[in-house]
Amino acid sequence: MYEIAQRVLVLETVPLREVVVTVGVPYEEAGEWSCPYRIDGLAGWEHERRATGRDALEAVEVALAMVRAALAGSHEAKEGLLHPDDTPPDRQRTQTVYVNWDKDRDIAYIAMKHEIVPGEAVRQTVSEDVVLDYGASGELLGLELLNAATRLPSEMRL
C-alpha cells in the first residue's frame, strides 16, 4: 500500500505499545474506487482492508469512517487504554517538517509547519550558512540553509 496518511496512537499497556493507523492512496478498479487502510497493533486489524466509494474522495471518507469506528469500538478504547490525541510525557511524538530545496541556487528552506504566512517571521538569526526565522512569540518557524547539497541529509535531498 502506498501511504497518504499515518497516525501513531498510544496504547497504555505495560510496556507501552503503539497502534499505527495507515491510509493508502485510493485507486480505481473495474469502475469502482477503493481506499486501502490498516490498523497495526489493534487485535484483529493487522491486515490490509479497503473501503469503496463512487469516487476517490468518497472511498477515502469511508475508509476514515471505518477507522474511526474500529478505534472507538475496540476493547482497548472502551477500557480507556487507547489515546489518540496525546503522548505520555516519557515518549516523544514524531513531528513533520517541510523541506523545499532550490537546487539551482542550492538553498533549502525547512519549515516547522505546513505554511508560513508572509510577515509571520518577525525575527531572524544568522549563523554561518543558516538563517533562523522566528515568530512573534519566539517559536522557530523555519530555517534557510545555504549550500544545501552538502548540508542536507541524503533522504531530504529529493
Backbone torsions as a table, in degrees:
resi	resn	phi	psi	omega
1	MET	NA	130.8	174.2
2	TYR	-86.7	116.5	-173.2
3	GLU	-77.7	140.8	169.8
4	ILE	-115.7	-17.7	179.3
5	ALA	-155.8	147.2	177.9
6	GLN	-150.1	143.8	175.0
7	ARG	-136.9	137.4	176.9
8	VAL	-106.3	123.4	178.6
9	LEU	-107.3	157.9	-179.7
10	VAL	-100.6	130.1	176.0
11	LEU	-109.7	110.7	-175.2
12	GLU	-79.2	83.2	173.3
13	THR	-122.0	174.6	176.4
14	VAL	-111.4	112.1	-4.5
15	PRO	-74.2	167.5	177.0
16	LEU	-58.3	143.6	176.3
17	ARG	-126.1	166.2	176.7
18	GLU	-113.0	146.4	170.4
19	VAL	-115.2	121.2	-176.1
20	VAL	-109.4	119.8	177.7
21	VAL	-101.1	127.0	-179.2
22	THR	-128.0	133.9	175.9
23	VAL	-118.9	134.3	-177.2
24	GLY	-100.6	177.9	179.2
25	VAL	-72.2	130.6	176.4
26	PRO	-66.8	150.2	-179.7
27	TYR	-142.4	155.2	179.6
28	GLU	-102.3	135.5	-179.6
29	GLU	-146.3	117.7	179.2
30	ALA	55.3	42.2	176.1
31	GLY	78.9	5.5	-179.2
32	GLU	-123.2	138.4	178.8
33	TRP	-93.6	137.0	178.2
34	SER	-129.3	150.2	175.8
35	CYS	-130.4	116.3	-179.9
36	PRO	-77.2	150.3	175.1
37	TYR	-155.0	159.9	175.1
38	ARG	-154.7	156.6	178.6
39	ILE	-128.0	105.4	179.2
40	ASP	-91.8	134.5	177.8
41	GLY	101.6	-4.9	176.9
42	LEU	-109.9	124.6	-174.6
43	ALA	-51.3	127.1	176.1
44	GLY	87.4	-0.6	-176.4
45	TRP	-116.3	13.5	-171.7
46	GLU	-74.6	0.2	177.6
47	HIS	-112.4	158.8	-177.8
48	GLU	-70.4	137.5	174.8
49	ARG	-124.7	175.1	177.8
50	ARG	-145.6	151.1	176.0
51	ALA	-116.7	146.3	-177.8
52	THR	-116.6	157.6	178.7
53	GLY	-159.9	176.2	-179.8
54	ARG	-67.2	-31.9	-179.3
55	ASP	-144.7	179.2	-176.0
56	ALA	-61.1	-42.0	-178.5
57	LEU	-64.4	-43.6	178.9
58	GLU	-64.8	-36.7	178.0
59	ALA	-62.8	-41.6	177.1
60	VAL	-64.9	-44.6	179.6
61	GLU	-59.5	-43.0	179.7
62	VAL	-66.8	-41.2	178.4
63	ALA	-60.4	-44.1	179.3
64	LEU	-64.9	-38.8	177.2
65	ALA	-64.3	-40.0	178.5
66	MET	-64.5	-41.7	178.6
67	VAL	-63.7	-47.1	179.0
68	ARG	-58.5	-44.3	-179.6
69	ALA	-65.4	-41.3	-180.0
70	ALA	-64.7	-42.4	-179.8
71	LEU	-66.7	-48.5	-177.8
72	ALA	-64.6	-34.2	-177.6
73	GLY	-86.8	-4.9	-177.5
74	SER	-70.3	150.9	177.6
75	HIS	-65.7	-27.3	177.2
76	GLU	-63.0	-44.0	178.3
77	ALA	-69.3	-41.3	-179.3
78	LYS	-64.4	-28.4	178.0
79	GLU	-88.3	1.9	178.0
80	GLY	76.5	22.2	-177.1
81	LEU	-96.6	-14.4	-175.2
82	LEU	-102.7	123.6	-175.9
83	HIS	-123.4	100.6	-176.0
84	PRO	-78.0	-24.5	-170.3
85	ASP	-110.1	1.2	-179.9
86	ASP	-143.7	160.5	177.9
87	THR	-120.8	134.9	177.2
88	PRO	-54.9	150.4	-175.0
89	PRO	-58.2	-27.2	-178.1
90	ASP	-85.7	4.6	180.0
91	ARG	-119.2	144.5	176.1
92	GLN	-97.2	141.0	176.2
93	ARG	-96.0	133.2	177.3
94	THR	-68.9	134.7	179.7
95	GLN	-117.5	151.9	179.3
96	THR	-95.8	138.5	168.9
97	VAL	-117.2	159.0	-176.1
98	TYR	-118.2	122.0	-175.3
99	VAL	-111.1	129.3	174.8
100	ASN	-124.4	116.9	-175.8
101	TRP	-115.5	118.9	174.6
102	ASP	-91.3	98.6	-175.0
103	LYS	-65.9	-34.4	-178.4
104	ASP	-64.2	-40.7	179.7
105	ARG	-94.0	-7.9	-178.9
106	ASP	56.0	46.6	178.2
107	ILE	-126.8	133.6	176.7
108	ALA	-117.2	144.0	172.3
109	TYR	-116.6	125.1	179.3
110	ILE	-111.4	110.6	-177.0
111	ALA	-98.7	143.5	-180.0
112	MET	-86.0	-9.4	176.3
113	LYS	-142.3	166.2	-171.8
114	HIS	-59.3	-43.7	-175.6
115	GLU	-139.8	127.3	175.3
116	ILE	-104.7	122.3	-176.9
117	VAL	-75.2	138.9	176.7
118	PRO	-54.1	132.6	-178.9
119	GLY	89.7	-8.1	-179.2
120	GLU	-70.4	-33.7	176.3
121	ALA	-79.2	115.2	-176.1
122	VAL	-106.3	-11.1	-179.9
123	ARG	-146.2	141.9	177.4
124	GLN	-126.7	146.2	173.8
125	THR	-123.9	130.3	-179.2
126	VAL	-109.4	129.3	178.8
127	SER	-141.5	112.3	-176.3
128	GLU	49.9	-115.9	-176.8
129	ASP	-100.7	25.0	-177.2
130	VAL	-129.8	134.1	174.8
131	VAL	-117.5	120.6	179.4
132	LEU	-97.9	131.3	177.7
133	ASP	-104.6	129.2	179.9
134	TYR	-118.5	147.5	175.8
135	GLY	-86.0	178.6	-175.6
136	ALA	-60.3	-33.0	-178.9
137	SER	-94.3	12.8	174.8
138	GLY	90.7	0.5	-179.4
139	GLU	-75.6	144.2	177.1
140	LEU	-73.7	122.3	179.5
141	LEU	-93.0	-38.0	-177.6
142	GLY	-179.6	176.2	177.5
143	LEU	-142.0	143.9	176.6
144	GLU	-102.4	128.7	-174.2
145	LEU	-117.8	115.1	176.2
146	LEU	-82.7	157.9	-177.1
147	ASN	54.5	45.6	-173.0
148	ALA	-63.1	-32.3	-176.9
149	ALA	-59.8	-31.2	-179.9
150	THR	-98.6	-13.8	-175.7
151	ARG	-103.8	-26.2	179.7
152	LEU	-77.9	141.2	172.5
153	PRO	-62.6	150.9	-175.2
154	SER	-57.5	-35.2	-179.6
155	GLU	-69.5	-12.4	178.2
156	MET	-99.4	-6.8	179.8
157	ARG	-92.3	77.6	-178.1
158	LEU	-98.5	NA	NA
